Amino acid sequence: MAMTPDLLARDRALRTLRQWLTTGRVAAGEFLPAERLLTATLKVPRTALRHALATLEEEGFLHAQGRRRMVRARPGNGGLLGGALVVLSDVGEQRGMDPSTAGATTGITLGALAAADSDGGRSFDAVVGWYRGTMTPADADRLIAAGVRAVIIVPTHQSAATVLAITERLRTAPIAVAVYADPTLVTTVDTVWADHYAGARLLAEHAIAAGLRRLLPVWRDADGTGRWPQERERGIHDALRAAGLNILPRYQPSISLTDSENAASFQAAAATLAGELAAVLTSDEPPDALIGLSDAPAALLTAAVQRFRHFRTPPRIFGYDANGRHHPMTTWAGLLPDLTVDKDNTGIGRTLVRLVRERLAGRGPAGPVQILVAPQLVIPALESTP
């Protein structure tokens, strides 16, 4: 795309102001000159200047105080993030939340931040959680310009191509990088990934040991991307096969199991799902358990089968990633699944931090390290969620 005069002015203003801040031309605690003086000095229109200032505020370089902008204190050398470990995530982290009950990406981010904080600042000048709802390769440029020491990327909604583009740019600088990603998709840097196959197999083996024989996975192909749904289904099938039990074909409802935006739409989806499952649950050989292959389907299944509890014992509901009590769909369901496997989010975060520390210390192999972290089995109490 061609650079218009306005885009050129924005870029010039941003690059110049960032240079001022990272070189100390305007020191921490000082105010930037007024907008009128900045537009004259930088020779850019006020709209371009304000766009650059907003970007620098978002990056944490500036803090607005009324109409003026103060330069934030910057740890270490080279700007706000100089010498820092940055955990780049597209899910906003909330310090103080328990990583064991947070959503997967939030839990991993919190685990990484806690692990990085644990050595009292010996490894990094600062530990920063940077939320970017939409990641772009330009984020790598900002991190390089800021002089960060290490970057951990914890993406949820980003494409593998975007993550690869970011990591390739970061690798041009002396920055240690580790990513929470499928190692078959991100192949050039250190990765940590959950062992989805082992988790689902563990879930199914526990169900079989409890005397359950007919396990029915419930999942739509359209509700998941990547290999993890197939890995989870394969784990269930292999556990059944090893026990000599029949493999029930996966049930695919007509509606999305992941798209509920509020309590009303969730309850409507649960009613529709209950109607579709009625023939299955009232058949001569109903399933002993329904398995939602992620947290949202498990929540919907939990709500749907409650509609059958008055005239027959509903099947057990098993889930994956379904232990997050903070998840709105879990709250709307009012009950937790009977059994779930959850990724060891805190352990994944710790492992990511260990990898970047080892790279900074010059340890580890020449090629990328790929680590699979084992899951953990959770049996929640059947009670209303808080």
C-alpha positions as YAML, in Angstrom:
chain: A
units: angstrom
residues:
- id: 1
  name: MET
  ca: [0.00, 0.00, 0.00]
- id: 2
  name: ALA
  ca: [1.38, 3.41, -0.97]
- id: 3
  name: MET
  ca: [2.22, 5.79, 1.86]
- id: 4
  name: THR
  ca: [-0.04, 8.82, 1.74]
- id: 5
  name: PRO
  ca: [1.22, 12.22, 2.96]
- id: 6
  name: ASP
  ca: [-0.77, 11.73, 6.18]
- id: 7
  name: LEU
  ca: [0.74, 8.29, 6.84]
- id: 8
  name: LEU
  ca: [4.22, 9.63, 6.12]
- id: 9
  name: ALA
  ca: [3.66, 12.45, 8.61]
- id: 10
  name: ARG
  ca: [2.42, 10.00, 11.27]
- id: 11
  name: ASP
  ca: [5.44, 7.77, 10.74]
- id: 12
  name: ARG
  ca: [7.89, 10.70, 10.90]
- id: 13
  name: ALA
  ca: [6.32, 12.04, 14.09]
- id: 14
  name: LEU
  ca: [6.28, 8.61, 15.74]
- id: 15
  name: ARG
  ca: [9.88, 7.78, 14.86]
- id: 16
  name: THR
  ca: [11.17, 11.15, 16.00]
- id: 17
  name: LEU
  ca: [9.28, 11.17, 19.30]
- id: 18
  name: ARG
  ca: [10.25, 7.59, 20.08]
- id: 19
  name: GLN
  ca: [13.89, 8.49, 19.48]
- id: 20
  name: TRP
  ca: [13.57, 11.44, 21.87]
- id: 21
  name: LEU
  ca: [12.14, 9.18, 24.56]
- id: 22
  name: THR
  ca: [14.54, 6.25, 24.19]
- id: 23
  name: THR
  ca: [17.66, 8.45, 24.08]
- id: 24
  name: GLY
  ca: [16.63, 10.57, 27.06]
- id: 25
  name: ARG
  ca: [16.25, 13.83, 25.16]
- id: 26
  name: VAL
  ca: [13.06, 14.20, 27.18]
- id: 27
  name: ALA
  ca: [13.73, 12.60, 30.56]
- id: 28
  name: ALA
  ca: [11.42, 10.53, 32.71]
- id: 29
  name: GLY
  ca: [9.13, 12.75, 34.75]
- id: 30
  name: GLU
  ca: [9.35, 15.64, 32.30]
- id: 31
  name: PHE
  ca: [6.50, 16.87, 30.12]
- id: 32
  name: LEU
  ca: [6.59, 16.90, 26.36]
- id: 33
  name: PRO
  ca: [6.27, 20.36, 24.79]
- id: 34
  name: ALA
  ca: [2.75, 21.55, 23.97]
- id: 35
  name: GLU
  ca: [1.15, 20.20, 20.80]
- id: 36
  name: ARG
  ca: [1.48, 23.59, 19.08]
- id: 37
  name: LEU
  ca: [5.25, 23.57, 19.57]
- id: 38
  name: LEU
  ca: [5.57, 19.91, 18.60]
- id: 39
  name: THR
  ca: [3.70, 20.36, 15.32]
- id: 40
  name: ALA
  ca: [5.98, 23.28, 14.45]
- id: 41
  name: THR
  ca: [9.15, 21.41, 15.45]
- id: 42
  name: LEU
  ca: [8.24, 18.17, 13.70]
- id: 43
  name: LYS
  ca: [6.58, 19.90, 10.74]
- id: 44
  name: VAL
  ca: [3.54, 17.61, 10.83]
- id: 45
  name: PRO
  ca: [-0.19, 18.34, 11.07]
- id: 46
  name: ARG
  ca: [-1.84, 18.06, 14.46]
- id: 47
  name: THR
  ca: [-3.82, 14.95, 13.44]
- id: 48
  name: ALA
  ca: [-0.58, 13.11, 12.64]
- id: 49
  name: LEU
  ca: [0.98, 14.28, 15.91]
- id: 50
  name: ARG
  ca: [-1.98, 13.13, 17.98]
- id: 51
  name: HIS
  ca: [-1.90, 9.71, 16.32]
- id: 52
  name: ALA
  ca: [1.79, 9.37, 17.23]
- id: 53
  name: LEU
  ca: [1.16, 10.51, 20.81]
- id: 54
  name: ALA
  ca: [-1.70, 8.02, 21.20]
- id: 55
  name: THR
  ca: [0.57, 5.22, 19.98]
- id: 56
  name: LEU
  ca: [3.28, 6.18, 22.50]
- id: 57
  name: GLU
  ca: [0.72, 6.26, 25.30]
- id: 58
  name: GLU
  ca: [-0.44, 2.78, 24.31]
- id: 59
  name: GLU
  ca: [3.16, 1.56, 24.34]
- id: 60
  name: GLY
  ca: [3.62, 2.95, 27.83]
- id: 61
  name: PHE
  ca: [6.10, 5.70, 27.04]
- id: 62
  name: LEU
  ca: [3.75, 8.54, 27.96]
- id: 63
  name: HIS
  ca: [1.12, 9.29, 30.57]
- id: 64
  name: ALA
  ca: [-1.56, 11.90, 29.88]
- id: 65
  name: GLN
  ca: [-2.13, 14.51, 32.59]
- id: 66
  name: GLY
  ca: [-4.85, 16.80, 31.40]
- id: 67
  name: ARG
  ca: [-3.72, 18.27, 28.11]
- id: 68
  name: ARG
  ca: [-0.06, 17.49, 28.76]
- id: 69
  name: ARG
  ca: [1.86, 14.24, 28.49]
- id: 70
  name: MET
  ca: [4.49, 13.17, 30.98]
- id: 71
  name: VAL
  ca: [7.31, 10.77, 30.13]
- id: 72
  name: ARG
  ca: [7.05, 7.64, 32.25]
- id: 73
  name: ALA
  ca: [9.97, 6.40, 34.34]
- id: 74
  name: ARG
  ca: [11.99, 3.91, 32.31]
- id: 75
  name: PRO
  ca: [13.78, 0.95, 33.92]
- id: 76
  name: GLY
  ca: [17.22, -0.02, 32.69]
- id: 77
  name: ASN
  ca: [18.74, 1.24, 29.49]
- id: 78
  name: GLY
  ca: [17.03, 2.09, 26.26]
- id: 79
  name: GLY
  ca: [13.51, 3.22, 27.03]
- id: 80
  name: LEU
  ca: [10.50, 2.07, 28.97]
- id: 81
  name: LEU
  ca: [10.96, -1.57, 28.05]
- id: 82
  name: GLY
  ca: [14.75, -1.54, 27.91]
- id: 83
  name: GLY
  ca: [16.26, -4.68, 29.46]
- id: 84
  name: ALA
  ca: [12.78, -6.08, 30.08]
- id: 85
  name: LEU
  ca: [11.09, -9.39, 29.55]
- id: 86
  name: VAL
  ca: [7.88, -8.66, 27.66]
- id: 87
  name: VAL
  ca: [4.99, -11.13, 27.66]
- id: 88
  name: LEU
  ca: [3.12, -10.28, 24.46]
- id: 89
  name: SER
  ca: [-0.45, -11.58, 24.55]
- id: 90
  name: ASP
  ca: [-3.73, -10.93, 22.78]
- id: 91
  name: VAL
  ca: [-5.72, -11.59, 25.95]
- id: 92
  name: GLY
  ca: [-5.45, -8.91, 28.63]
- id: 93
  name: GLU
  ca: [-3.71, -10.25, 31.72]
- id: 94
  name: GLN
  ca: [-5.04, -9.40, 35.15]
- id: 95
  name: ARG
  ca: [-2.52, -9.63, 37.94]
- id: 96
  name: GLY
  ca: [-4.11, -11.00, 41.07]
- id: 97
  name: MET
  ca: [-6.21, -13.58, 39.23]
- id: 98
  name: ASP
  ca: [-5.37, -17.19, 40.14]
- id: 99
  name: PRO
  ca: [-3.60, -18.71, 37.11]
- id: 100
  name: SER
  ca: [-5.03, -22.15, 37.95]
- id: 101
  name: THR
  ca: [-8.58, -20.96, 37.35]
- id: 102
  name: ALA
  ca: [-7.95, -18.35, 34.67]
- id: 103
  name: GLY
  ca: [-8.54, -19.02, 30.99]
- id: 104
  name: ALA
  ca: [-5.75, -20.78, 29.17]
- id: 105
  name: THR
  ca: [-4.02, -17.79, 27.58]
- id: 106
  name: THR
  ca: [-4.55, -15.53, 30.57]
- id: 107
  name: GLY
  ca: [-3.30, -18.27, 32.90]
- id: 108
  name: ILE
  ca: [-0.16, -18.85, 30.82]
- id: 109
  name: THR
  ca: [0.52, -15.12, 30.73]
- id: 110
  name: LEU
  ca: [0.07, -14.81, 34.49]
- id: 111
  name: GLY
  ca: [2.26, -17.86, 35.08]
- id: 112
  name: ALA
  ca: [5.03, -16.39, 32.93]
- id: 113
  name: LEU
  ca: [4.84, -13.02, 34.66]
- id: 114
  name: ALA
  ca: [4.96, -14.63, 38.10]
- id: 115
  name: ALA
  ca: [7.91, -16.87, 37.15]
- id: 116
  name: ALA
  ca: [9.82, -13.93, 35.69]
- id: 117
  name: ASP
  ca: [9.16, -11.85, 38.80]
- id: 118
  name: SER
  ca: [10.30, -14.65, 41.10]
- id: 119
  name: ASP
  ca: [14.06, -14.00, 40.98]
- id: 120
  name: GLY
  ca: [13.79, -10.47, 42.32]
- id: 121
  name: GLY
  ca: [14.78, -8.78, 39.08]
- id: 122
  name: ARG
  ca: [18.13, -10.53, 38.60]
- id: 123
  name: SER
  ca: [17.30, -11.70, 35.07]
- id: 124
  name: PHE
  ca: [15.45, -8.68, 33.72]
- id: 125
  name: ASP
  ca: [15.30, -4.95, 34.43]
- id: 126
  name: ALA
  ca: [11.51, -5.20, 34.27]
- id: 127
  name: VAL
  ca: [8.75, -7.71, 33.57]
- id: 128
  name: VAL
  ca: [5.99, -6.29, 31.41]
- id: 129
  name: GLY
  ca: [2.70, -7.76, 30.19]
- id: 130
  name: TRP
  ca: [1.87, -6.15, 26.84]
- id: 131
  name: TYR
  ca: [-1.66, -6.70, 25.56]
- id: 132
  name: ARG
  ca: [-2.15, -6.42, 21.80]
- id: 133
  name: GLY
  ca: [-5.63, -7.42, 20.63]
- id: 134
  name: THR
  ca: [-4.33, -7.63, 17.07]
- id: 135
  name: MET
  ca: [-0.65, -8.43, 16.77]
- id: 136
  name: THR
  ca: [1.36, -7.21, 13.78]
- id: 137
  name: PRO
  ca: [5.01, -7.40, 12.71]
- id: 138
  name: ALA
  ca: [5.25, -3.71, 13.66]
- id: 139
  name: ASP
  ca: [5.01, -4.84, 17.29]
- id: 140
  name: ALA
  ca: [8.37, -6.55, 16.83]
- id: 141
  name: ASP
  ca: [9.85, -3.31, 15.51]
- id: 142
  name: ARG
  ca: [8.62, -1.47, 18.61]
- id: 143
  name: LEU
  ca: [10.12, -4.07, 20.93]
- id: 144
  name: ILE
  ca: [13.45, -3.97, 19.10]
- id: 145
  name: ALA
  ca: [13.50, -0.16, 19.19]
- id: 146
  name: ALA
  ca: [12.78, -0.23, 22.92]
- id: 147
  name: GLY
  ca: [15.75, -2.51, 23.61]
- id: 148
  name: VAL
  ca: [13.91, -5.37, 25.30]
- id: 149
  name: ARG
  ca: [15.93, -8.37, 26.40]
- id: 150
  name: ALA
  ca: [13.43, -11.20, 25.91]
- id: 151
  name: VAL
  ca: [9.95, -11.73, 24.47]
- id: 152
  name: ILE
  ca: [7.41, -14.44, 25.24]
- id: 153
  name: ILE
  ca: [4.45, -14.59, 22.84]
- id: 154
  name: VAL
  ca: [1.15, -16.08, 24.03]
- id: 155
  name: PRO
  ca: [-1.30, -15.80, 21.12]
- id: 156
  name: THR
  ca: [-4.91, -16.96, 20.95]
- id: 157
  name: HIS
  ca: [-6.54, -15.37, 17.93]
- id: 158
  name: GLN
  ca: [-3.49, -14.70, 15.77]
- id: 159
  name: SER
  ca: [-2.62, -16.70, 12.66]
- id: 160
  name: ALA
  ca: [0.54, -18.77, 12.55]
- id: 161
  name: ALA
  ca: [1.73, -16.54, 9.70]
- id: 162
  name: THR
  ca: [1.47, -13.45, 11.92]
- id: 163
  name: VAL
  ca: [3.31, -15.11, 14.79]
- id: 164
  name: LEU
  ca: [6.03, -16.31, 12.42]
- id: 165
  name: ALA
  ca: [6.44, -12.83, 10.95]
- id: 166
  name: ILE
  ca: [6.84, -11.34, 14.44]
- id: 167
  name: THR
  ca: [9.35, -13.96, 15.56]
- id: 168
  name: GLU
  ca: [11.41, -13.60, 12.38]
- id: 169
  name: ARG
  ca: [11.78, -9.87, 12.99]
- id: 170
  name: LEU
  ca: [12.68, -10.39, 16.62]
- id: 171
  name: ARG
  ca: [15.37, -12.89, 15.62]
- id: 172
  name: THR
  ca: [17.19, -10.12, 13.75]
- id: 173
  name: ALA
  ca: [18.00, -8.55, 17.13]
- id: 174
  name: PRO
  ca: [19.78, -10.01, 20.15]
- id: 175
  name: ILE
  ca: [16.45, -10.88, 21.80]
- id: 176
  name: ALA
  ca: [15.56, -14.25, 23.36]
- id: 177
  name: VAL
  ca: [12.19, -15.47, 22.08]
- id: 178
  name: ALA
  ca: [9.84, -18.27, 23.16]
- id: 179
  name: VAL
  ca: [6.29, -18.86, 21.93]
- id: 180
  name: TYR
  ca: [3.27, -20.75, 23.18]
- id: 181
  name: ALA
  ca: [2.40, -22.41, 19.87]
- id: 182
  name: ASP
  ca: [2.01, -25.66, 17.99]
- id: 183
  name: PRO
  ca: [5.61, -26.63, 17.14]
- id: 184
  name: THR
  ca: [4.54, -27.91, 13.73]
- id: 185
  name: LEU
  ca: [3.40, -24.39, 12.82]
- id: 186
  name: VAL
  ca: [6.06, -22.25, 14.53]
- id: 187
  name: THR
  ca: [9.32, -24.00, 13.78]
- id: 188
  name: THR
  ca: [12.15, -21.45, 13.99]
- id: 189
  name: VAL
  ca: [12.08, -20.46, 17.69]
- id: 190
  name: ASP
  ca: [11.63, -22.22, 21.03]
- id: 191
  name: THR
  ca: [8.04, -23.32, 21.62]
- id: 192
  name: VAL
  ca: [6.00, -24.73, 24.48]
- id: 193
  name: TRP
  ca: [2.71, -26.47, 23.74]
- id: 194
  name: ALA
  ca: [0.15, -28.43, 25.69]
- id: 195
  name: ASP
  ca: [0.00, -32.18, 25.06]
- id: 196
  name: HIS
  ca: [-3.62, -32.24, 23.85]
- id: 197
  name: TYR
  ca: [-3.52, -35.93, 22.97]
- id: 198
  name: ALA
  ca: [-2.26, -36.98, 26.42]
- id: 199
  name: GLY
  ca: [-4.85, -34.80, 28.14]
- id: 200
  name: ALA
  ca: [-7.82, -36.22, 26.29]
- id: 201
  name: ARG
  ca: [-6.55, -39.77, 26.75]
- id: 202
  name: LEU
  ca: [-6.15, -39.16, 30.47]
- id: 203
  name: LEU
  ca: [-9.73, -37.87, 30.61]
- id: 204
  name: ALA
  ca: [-11.12, -40.91, 28.79]
- id: 205
  name: GLU
  ca: [-9.06, -43.38, 30.83]
- id: 206
  name: HIS
  ca: [-10.40, -41.88, 34.05]
- id: 207
  name: ALA
  ca: [-13.96, -42.20, 32.74]
- id: 208
  name: ILE
  ca: [-13.39, -45.82, 31.75]
- id: 209
  name: ALA
  ca: [-11.90, -46.62, 35.16]
- id: 210
  name: ALA
  ca: [-15.08, -45.18, 36.71]
- id: 211
  name: GLY
  ca: [-17.17, -47.73, 34.79]
- id: 212
  name: LEU
  ca: [-18.31, -45.49, 31.94]
- id: 213
  name: ARG
  ca: [-18.30, -47.23, 28.58]
- id: 214
  name: ARG
  ca: [-20.14, -45.10, 26.03]
- id: 215
  name: LEU
  ca: [-18.26, -41.81, 25.62]
- id: 216
  name: LEU
  ca: [-19.61, -39.39, 23.04]
- id: 217
  name: PRO
  ca: [-17.43, -36.45, 21.92]
- id: 218
  name: VAL
  ca: [-19.48, -33.38, 20.95]
- id: 219
  name: TRP
  ca: [-17.74, -30.86, 18.70]
- id: 220
  name: ARG
  ca: [-18.21, -29.04, 15.41]
- id: 221
  name: ASP
  ca: [-15.38, -28.91, 12.90]
- id: 222
  name: ALA
  ca: [-16.23, -25.23, 12.31]
- id: 223
  name: ASP
  ca: [-15.63, -24.34, 15.98]
- id: 224
  name: GLY
  ca: [-11.90, -25.04, 16.06]
- id: 225
  name: THR
  ca: [-8.82, -24.56, 13.94]
- id: 226
  name: GLY
  ca: [-5.43, -26.20, 14.04]
- id: 227
  name: ARG
  ca: [-4.55, -29.72, 15.12]
- id: 228
  name: TRP
  ca: [-5.66, -29.63, 18.74]
- id: 229
  name: PRO
  ca: [-9.29, -30.83, 18.21]
- id: 230
  name: GLN
  ca: [-8.03, -33.82, 16.22]
- id: 231
  name: GLU
  ca: [-5.35, -34.56, 18.82]
- id: 232
  name: ARG
  ca: [-7.93, -34.51, 21.60]
- id: 233
  name: GLU
  ca: [-10.32, -36.77, 19.69]
- id: 234
  name: ARG
  ca: [-7.48, -39.17, 18.88]
- id: 235
  name: GLY
  ca: [-6.62, -39.40, 22.58]
- id: 236
  name: ILE
  ca: [-10.22, -40.37, 23.42]
- id: 237
  name: HIS
  ca: [-10.34, -42.97, 20.64]
- id: 238
  name: ASP
  ca: [-7.04, -44.58, 21.63]
- id: 239
  name: ALA
  ca: [-8.17, -44.92, 25.26]
- id: 240
  name: LEU
  ca: [-11.39, -46.60, 24.15]
- id: 241
  name: ARG
  ca: [-9.53, -48.82, 21.71]
- id: 242
  name: ALA
  ca: [-7.05, -49.90, 24.38]
- id: 243
  name: ALA
  ca: [-9.95, -50.85, 26.67]
- id: 244
  name: GLY
  ca: [-11.70, -52.83, 23.91]
- id: 245
  name: LEU
  ca: [-14.67, -50.46, 23.85]
- id: 246
  name: ASN
  ca: [-16.69, -49.16, 20.95]
- id: 247
  name: ILE
  ca: [-15.82, -45.76, 19.52]
- id: 248
  name: LEU
  ca: [-18.91, -43.61, 19.09]
- id: 249
  name: PRO
  ca: [-18.80, -41.24, 16.11]
- id: 250
  name: ARG
  ca: [-18.43, -37.63, 17.15]
- id: 251
  name: TYR
  ca: [-21.72, -35.76, 17.41]
- id: 252
  name: GLN
  ca: [-21.75, -32.50, 15.46]
- id: 253
  name: PRO
  ca: [-24.63, -30.18, 16.41]
- id: 254
  name: SER
  ca: [-26.00, -27.69, 13.90]
- id: 255
  name: ILE
  ca: [-25.19, -24.67, 16.06]
- id: 256
  name: SER
  ca: [-21.91, -23.16, 17.14]
- id: 257
  name: LEU
  ca: [-20.79, -24.25, 20.59]
- id: 258
  name: THR
  ca: [-18.48, -21.27, 21.10]
- id: 259
  name: ASP
  ca: [-20.23, -18.09, 19.95]
- id: 260
  name: SER
  ca: [-22.57, -17.13, 22.83]
- id: 261
  name: GLU
  ca: [-22.14, -13.43, 23.59]
- id: 262
  name: ASN
  ca: [-24.40, -13.08, 26.63]
- id: 263
  name: ALA
  ca: [-26.48, -15.12, 29.07]
- id: 264
  name: ALA
  ca: [-29.63, -14.91, 26.91]
- id: 265
  name: SER
  ca: [-27.93, -16.19, 23.75]
- id: 266
  name: PHE
  ca: [-26.19, -18.88, 25.81]
- id: 267
  name: GLN
  ca: [-29.47, -20.17, 27.24]
- id: 268
  name: ALA
  ca: [-31.07, -20.10, 23.78]
- id: 269
  name: ALA
  ca: [-28.17, -22.13, 22.40]
- id: 270
  name: ALA
  ca: [-28.42, -24.58, 25.32]
- id: 271
  name: ALA
  ca: [-32.15, -25.08, 24.60]
- id: 272
  name: THR
  ca: [-31.45, -25.72, 20.92]
- id: 273
  name: LEU
  ca: [-28.66, -28.14, 21.77]
- id: 274
  name: ALA
  ca: [-30.92, -30.00, 24.22]
- id: 275
  name: GLY
  ca: [-33.52, -30.40, 21.50]
- id: 276
  name: GLU
  ca: [-30.95, -31.81, 19.09]
- id: 277
  name: LEU
  ca: [-29.56, -34.19, 21.72]
- id: 278
  name: ALA
  ca: [-32.97, -35.45, 22.82]
- id: 279
  name: ALA
  ca: [-32.99, -38.40, 20.43]
- id: 280
  name: VAL
  ca: [-29.49, -39.40, 21.52]
- id: 281
  name: LEU
  ca: [-30.11, -39.07, 25.26]
- id: 282
  name: THR
  ca: [-33.47, -40.90, 25.19]
- id: 283
  name: SER
  ca: [-32.34, -43.77, 22.95]
- id: 284
  name: ASP
  ca: [-32.13, -47.39, 24.11]
- id: 285
  name: GLU
  ca: [-28.36, -47.01, 24.46]
- id: 286
  name: PRO
  ca: [-27.71, -43.44, 25.58]
- id: 287
  name: PRO
  ca: [-24.13, -42.32, 26.15]
- id: 288
  name: ASP
  ca: [-22.71, -42.53, 29.65]
- id: 289
  name: ALA
  ca: [-20.84, -39.28, 29.16]
- id: 290
  name: LEU
  ca: [-20.68, -36.37, 26.75]
- id: 291
  name: ILE
  ca: [-17.25, -34.89, 26.17]
- id: 292
  name: GLY
  ca: [-16.91, -31.27, 25.12]
- id: 293
  name: LEU
  ca: [-13.57, -30.84, 23.42]
- id: 294
  name: SER
  ca: [-13.04, -27.38, 24.97]
- id: 295
  name: ASP
  ca: [-14.43, -25.14, 27.70]
- id: 296
  name: ALA
  ca: [-17.31, -23.49, 25.81]
- id: 297
  name: PRO
  ca: [-18.86, -26.75, 24.51]
- id: 298
  name: ALA
  ca: [-18.56, -28.30, 27.98]
- id: 299
  name: ALA
  ca: [-20.46, -25.35, 29.47]
- id: 300
  name: LEU
  ca: [-23.21, -25.59, 26.86]
- id: 301
  name: LEU
  ca: [-23.51, -29.35, 27.34]
- id: 302
  name: THR
  ca: [-23.75, -28.88, 31.11]
- id: 303
  name: ALA
  ca: [-26.64, -26.45, 30.66]
- id: 304
  name: ALA
  ca: [-28.34, -28.54, 27.96]
- id: 305
  name: VAL
  ca: [-28.45, -31.87, 29.82]
- id: 306
  name: GLN
  ca: [-29.93, -30.25, 32.93]
- id: 307
  name: ARG
  ca: [-33.18, -30.06, 30.95]
- id: 308
  name: PHE
  ca: [-33.39, -33.87, 31.09]
- id: 309
  name: ARG
  ca: [-32.68, -34.35, 34.79]
- id: 310
  name: HIS
  ca: [-36.34, -34.60, 35.87]
- id: 311
  name: PHE
  ca: [-37.21, -37.76, 33.94]
- id: 312
  name: ARG
  ca: [-33.91, -39.60, 33.64]
- id: 313
  name: THR
  ca: [-30.37, -39.47, 34.94]
- id: 314
  name: PRO
  ca: [-28.45, -37.22, 32.57]
- id: 315
  name: PRO
  ca: [-25.06, -38.33, 31.26]
- id: 316
  name: ARG
  ca: [-21.87, -37.11, 32.86]
- id: 317
  name: ILE
  ca: [-20.31, -34.06, 31.28]
- id: 318
  name: PHE
  ca: [-16.58, -34.04, 30.72]
- id: 319
  name: GLY
  ca: [-14.63, -31.11, 29.37]
- id: 320
  name: TYR
  ca: [-11.25, -29.85, 28.30]
- id: 321
  name: ASP
  ca: [-9.99, -26.47, 29.52]
- id: 322
  name: ALA
  ca: [-13.28, -26.35, 31.41]
- id: 323
  name: ASN
  ca: [-12.03, -25.51, 34.90]
- id: 324
  name: GLY
  ca: [-11.99, -21.75, 34.44]
- id: 325
  name: ARG
  ca: [-14.65, -20.48, 36.82]
- id: 326
  name: HIS
  ca: [-14.06, -16.99, 35.45]
- id: 327
  name: HIS
  ca: [-15.28, -18.05, 31.99]
- id: 328
  name: PRO
  ca: [-18.65, -16.34, 31.33]
- id: 329
  name: MET
  ca: [-20.14, -19.45, 29.72]
- id: 330
  name: THR
  ca: [-19.27, -21.49, 32.82]
- id: 331
  name: THR
  ca: [-21.00, -18.87, 34.94]
- id: 332
  name: TRP
  ca: [-24.07, -18.88, 32.69]
- id: 333
  name: ALA
  ca: [-24.27, -22.68, 32.90]
- id: 334
  name: GLY
  ca: [-24.47, -22.48, 36.70]
- id: 335
  name: LEU
  ca: [-22.62, -25.81, 37.10]
- id: 336
  name: LEU
  ca: [-19.14, -27.05, 36.39]
- id: 337
  name: PRO
  ca: [-18.54, -30.23, 34.35]
- id: 338
  name: ASP
  ca: [-18.20, -33.47, 36.29]
- id: 339
  name: LEU
  ca: [-14.63, -33.97, 35.16]
- id: 340
  name: THR
  ca: [-12.18, -31.97, 33.10]
- id: 341
  name: VAL
  ca: [-8.62, -31.91, 31.93]
- id: 342
  name: ASP
  ca: [-6.95, -28.54, 32.09]
- id: 343
  name: LYS
  ca: [-3.67, -27.46, 30.60]
- id: 344
  name: ASP
  ca: [-1.00, -26.75, 33.20]
- id: 345
  name: ASN
  ca: [-1.13, -23.05, 32.42]
- id: 346
  name: THR
  ca: [1.19, -21.99, 35.21]
- id: 347
  name: GLY
  ca: [3.66, -24.70, 34.25]
- id: 348
  name: ILE
  ca: [3.58, -23.61, 30.61]
- id: 349
  name: GLY
  ca: [4.29, -20.02, 31.67]
- id: 350
  name: ARG
  ca: [7.21, -21.13, 33.86]
- id: 351
  name: THR
  ca: [8.64, -23.22, 31.05]
- id: 352
  name: LEU
  ca: [8.50, -20.31, 28.61]
- id: 353
  name: VAL
  ca: [10.43, -18.14, 31.08]
- id: 354
  name: ARG
  ca: [12.99, -20.91, 31.64]
- id: 355
  name: LEU
  ca: [13.61, -21.15, 27.90]
- id: 356
  name: VAL
  ca: [14.34, -17.44, 27.45]
- id: 357
  name: ARG
  ca: [16.58, -17.42, 30.54]
- id: 358
  name: GLU
  ca: [18.58, -20.32, 29.13]
- id: 359
  name: ARG
  ca: [18.96, -18.58, 25.78]
- id: 360
  name: LEU
  ca: [20.18, -15.41, 27.48]
- id: 361
  name: ALA
  ca: [22.69, -17.47, 29.46]
- id: 362
  name: GLY
  ca: [24.00, -19.06, 26.25]
- id: 363
  name: ARG
  ca: [22.70, -22.50, 27.15]
- id: 364
  name: GLY
  ca: [20.63, -24.85, 25.04]
- id: 365
  name: PRO
  ca: [20.99, -26.36, 21.58]
- id: 366
  name: ALA
  ca: [21.63, -24.40, 18.41]
- id: 367
  name: GLY
  ca: [18.22, -25.27, 17.00]
- id: 368
  name: PRO
  ca: [14.77, -24.52, 18.44]
- id: 369
  name: VAL
  ca: [13.57, -26.36, 21.54]
- id: 370
  name: GLN
  ca: [10.09, -27.89, 21.44]
- id: 371
  name: ILE
  ca: [8.47, -28.84, 24.75]
- id: 372
  name: LEU
  ca: [5.11, -30.52, 25.37]
- id: 373
  name: VAL
  ca: [3.68, -29.90, 28.84]
- id: 374
  name: ALA
  ca: [1.53, -32.62, 30.39]
- id: 375
  name: PRO
  ca: [-2.03, -31.70, 31.42]
- id: 376
  name: GLN
  ca: [-3.68, -32.08, 34.80]
- id: 377
  name: LEU
  ca: [-6.92, -33.83, 35.71]
- id: 378
  name: VAL
  ca: [-9.48, -31.77, 37.62]
- id: 379
  name: ILE
  ca: [-12.62, -33.03, 39.36]
- id: 380
  name: PRO
  ca: [-14.62, -29.91, 40.23]
- id: 381
  name: ALA
  ca: [-17.23, -29.92, 42.95]
- id: 382
  name: LEU
  ca: [-20.72, -29.90, 41.47]
- id: 383
  name: GLU
  ca: [-21.87, -26.61, 42.83]
- id: 384
  name: SER
  ca: [-23.04, -23.29, 41.49]
- id: 385
  name: THR
  ca: [-20.17, -21.21, 40.25]
- id: 386
  name: PRO
  ca: [-19.50, -18.02, 42.23]
...
